[in-house]
Amino acid sequence: MTMDRTLAWAATASVALVLAWSAIAPYDRATWFMEVLPVLLAAPVLFLTARRFPLTTLLYALIWLHCLVLILGGTYTYARVPLGFWLQDILGTERNPYDKIGHFMQGLVPALLAREILLRTGQVAGRRMAGFLALCVALSVSAVYELLEWWAALAMGEGADEFLGTQGDEWDTQSDIFLALIGAASAVLLLRRLHDRQIEKMRKTP
């Protein structure tokens, strides 16, 4: 089940508009660029593969949502996103928790993408193995991102504070990876039936 063309163009246009808006006056230009870079890299890949290997509607929708999360985080920096302050008041946390949404999505989307590729290309025969490998891929992506944050801290010194967004949390790296694990597990366990149905419909569609 692939995304309707009109819906696909609407999703693309919405991301492009939000990205253009965010580029006008971000809180920190360097942080903005580093945070939206995954969006800038993923967009051409999605366009180039849309005909040859279209993804399920579910996956496209989650990628769209992830793009918006990244763009907002880059615009305000993760420690200053207004939605995060609203969540902070509701949850009673000591810090703006918006970056945890980003890391949850960082686990959920790569896991579902890996699962779809593994199942549709026949790389694995069983769905359990596909789920396990999807978790491994998501955790690998999260670990690599944390390494990039570490390298940014070494290269930029105090200038990397906005990009890191630790907000004084000494366990920020561990909690980031844990949230990515929760996101990946949610993709594999909670979304698998819907995902399987859409994959099956794609197989039946010429």
ZIBELNOR-V249319 format. One record per residue. N is the residue number from 1. RES is the residue in three letters. PHI is phi in radians with two decimals (NA if undefined). BURIAL is + if it has 9 or more other C-alpha atoms within 8 Angstrom, else -. D_FIRST is the distance of its C-alpha to the first C-alpha in whole Angstrom. Layout:
N;RES;PHI;BURIAL;D_FIRST + N;RES;PHI;BURIAL;D_FIRST
//
This chain:
1;MET;NA;+;0 + 2;THR;-1.61;+;4 + 3;MET;-1.24;+;7 + 4;ASP;-1.00;-;9 + 5;ARG;-1.05;-;12 + 6;THR;-1.10;-;15 + 7;LEU;-1.15;-;13 + 8;ALA;-1.12;+;13 + 9;TRP;-1.17;-;16 + 10;ALA;-1.14;-;18 + 11;ALA;-1.13;+;17 + 12;THR;-1.10;+;18 + 13;ALA;-1.12;-;21 + 14;SER;-1.13;-;22 + 15;VAL;-1.14;+;22 + 16;ALA;-1.09;-;24 + 17;LEU;-1.18;-;26 + 18;VAL;-1.13;+;27 + 19;LEU;-1.12;+;28 + 20;ALA;-1.10;-;30 + 21;TRP;-1.06;-;32 + 22;SER;-1.18;+;32 + 23;ALA;-1.38;+;34 + 24;ILE;-1.15;-;36 + 25;ALA;-2.62;-;39 + 26;PRO;-1.18;+;37 + 27;TYR;-1.06;-;39 + 28;ASP;-2.47;+;40 + 29;ARG;-1.07;-;39 + 30;ALA;-1.15;-;38 + 31;THR;-1.11;+;36 + 32;TRP;-0.98;+;34 + 33;PHE;-1.09;+;33 + 34;MET;-1.16;+;33 + 35;GLU;-1.34;+;31 + 36;VAL;-1.58;+;28 + 37;LEU;-0.97;-;29 + 38;PRO;-1.01;-;25 + 39;VAL;-1.17;+;24 + 40;LEU;-1.14;-;25 + 41;LEU;-1.42;-;25 + 42;ALA;-1.29;-;21 + 43;ALA;-0.99;-;20 + 44;PRO;-1.08;-;21 + 45;VAL;-1.11;-;20 + 46;LEU;-1.13;-;16 + 47;PHE;-1.16;-;17 + 48;LEU;-1.21;-;19 + 49;THR;-1.79;+;16 + 50;ALA;-1.05;+;13 + 51;ARG;-1.47;-;13 + 52;ARG;-1.32;-;14 + 53;PHE;-2.52;-;12 + 54;PRO;-1.16;-;9 + 55;LEU;-1.64;+;8 + 56;THR;-1.23;+;6 + 57;THR;-1.04;+;6 + 58;LEU;-1.00;-;9 + 59;LEU;-1.20;+;10 + 60;TYR;-1.05;+;11 + 61;ALA;-1.11;-;12 + 62;LEU;-1.25;+;15 + 63;ILE;-1.11;+;16 + 64;TRP;-1.02;+;17 + 65;LEU;-1.10;-;19 + 66;HIS;-1.09;+;20 + 67;CYS;-1.04;+;21 + 68;LEU;-1.12;+;23 + 69;VAL;-1.06;+;25 + 70;LEU;-1.15;+;26 + 71;ILE;-1.13;+;27 + 72;LEU;-1.13;+;29 + 73;GLY;-1.09;+;31 + 74;GLY;-1.28;+;32 + 75;THR;-1.17;+;33 + 76;TYR;-1.69;+;35 + 77;THR;1.29;+;36 + 78;TYR;-1.07;+;34 + 79;ALA;-1.34;+;37 + 80;ARG;-2.19;+;38 + 81;VAL;-1.15;+;34 + 82;PRO;-0.96;-;35 + 83;LEU;-1.01;-;32 + 84;GLY;-1.15;+;34 + 85;PHE;-1.14;+;37 + 86;TRP;-1.09;-;36 + 87;LEU;-1.15;+;34 + 88;GLN;-1.08;+;38 + 89;ASP;-1.16;-;40 + 90;ILE;-1.21;-;37 + 91;LEU;-1.49;-;37 + 92;GLY;1.22;-;41 + 93;THR;-1.48;-;40 + 94;GLU;-1.45;-;43 + 95;ARG;-2.41;-;40 + 96;ASN;-1.19;+;37 + 97;PRO;-1.60;+;34 + 98;TYR;-1.05;+;32 + 99;ASP;-1.10;+;31 + 100;LYS;-1.23;+;30 + 101;ILE;-1.09;+;27 + 102;GLY;-1.06;+;27 + 103;HIS;-1.30;+;27 + 104;PHE;-1.08;+;25 + 105;MET;-1.15;+;22 + 106;GLN;-1.13;+;23 + 107;GLY;-1.59;+;23 + 108;LEU;-1.13;+;20 + 109;VAL;-1.19;+;18 + 110;PRO;-1.05;+;19 + 111;ALA;-1.13;+;19 + 112;LEU;-1.18;+;15 + 113;LEU;-1.11;+;15 + 114;ALA;-1.08;+;17 + 115;ARG;-1.07;+;16 + 116;GLU;-1.13;+;12 + 117;ILE;-1.12;-;14 + 118;LEU;-1.08;+;17 + 119;LEU;-1.31;+;15 + 120;ARG;-1.30;-;13 + 121;THR;-1.62;-;16 + 122;GLY;1.25;-;18 + 123;GLN;-1.20;-;20 + 124;VAL;-2.31;+;21 + 125;ALA;-1.56;-;21 + 126;GLY;-1.81;-;21 + 127;ARG;-1.26;-;19 + 128;ARG;-1.15;-;22 + 129;MET;-1.14;+;23 + 130;ALA;-1.08;+;20 + 131;GLY;-1.13;+;20 + 132;PHE;-1.09;-;24 + 133;LEU;-1.17;+;23 + 134;ALA;-1.11;+;21 + 135;LEU;-1.07;+;23 + 136;CYS;-1.09;-;26 + 137;VAL;-1.10;+;24 + 138;ALA;-1.09;+;24 + 139;LEU;-1.18;+;27 + 140;SER;-1.14;-;28 + 141;VAL;-1.07;+;26 + 142;SER;-1.10;+;28 + 143;ALA;-1.12;+;32 + 144;VAL;-1.10;-;31 + 145;TYR;-1.09;-;31 + 146;GLU;-1.14;+;34 + 147;LEU;-1.14;-;36 + 148;LEU;-1.10;-;35 + 149;GLU;-1.11;+;37 + 150;TRP;-1.11;-;40 + 151;TRP;-1.13;-;40 + 152;ALA;-1.12;+;40 + 153;ALA;-1.13;+;42 + 154;LEU;-1.18;-;45 + 155;ALA;-1.38;-;44 + 156;MET;-1.80;-;45 + 157;GLY;1.10;+;47 + 158;GLU;-1.14;-;47 + 159;GLY;-1.17;-;45 + 160;ALA;-1.56;+;42 + 161;ASP;-1.01;+;42 + 162;GLU;-1.17;+;40 + 163;PHE;-1.24;+;37 + 164;LEU;-1.22;-;38 + 165;GLY;1.07;+;38 + 166;THR;-1.28;-;39 + 167;GLN;0.92;-;42 + 168;GLY;1.39;-;44 + 169;ASP;-1.52;-;42 + 170;GLU;-1.24;-;44 + 171;TRP;-1.81;-;41 + 172;ASP;-1.07;-;38 + 173;THR;-1.07;-;37 + 174;GLN;-1.13;-;36 + 175;SER;-1.19;-;35 + 176;ASP;-1.07;+;32 + 177;ILE;-1.15;+;31 + 178;PHE;-1.10;-;31 + 179;LEU;-1.13;+;29 + 180;ALA;-1.13;+;26 + 181;LEU;-1.12;+;27 + 182;ILE;-1.09;+;26 + 183;GLY;-1.09;+;23 + 184;ALA;-1.14;+;22 + 185;ALA;-1.13;+;23 + 186;SER;-1.11;+;21 + 187;ALA;-1.12;+;18 + 188;VAL;-1.30;+;18 + 189;LEU;-1.67;-;20 + 190;LEU;-1.59;-;19 + 191;LEU;-1.81;+;15 + 192;ARG;-1.10;+;14 + 193;ARG;-1.17;-;14 + 194;LEU;-1.08;-;11 + 195;HIS;-1.10;+;10 + 196;ASP;-1.09;-;10 + 197;ARG;-1.11;-;8 + 198;GLN;-1.22;+;5 + 199;ILE;-1.10;+;7 + 200;GLU;-1.11;+;8 + 201;LYS;-1.13;+;5 + 202;MET;-1.14;+;5 + 203;ARG;-1.15;-;8 + 204;LYS;-1.46;-;9 + 205;THR;-1.53;-;8 + 206;PRO;-1.03;-;11
//
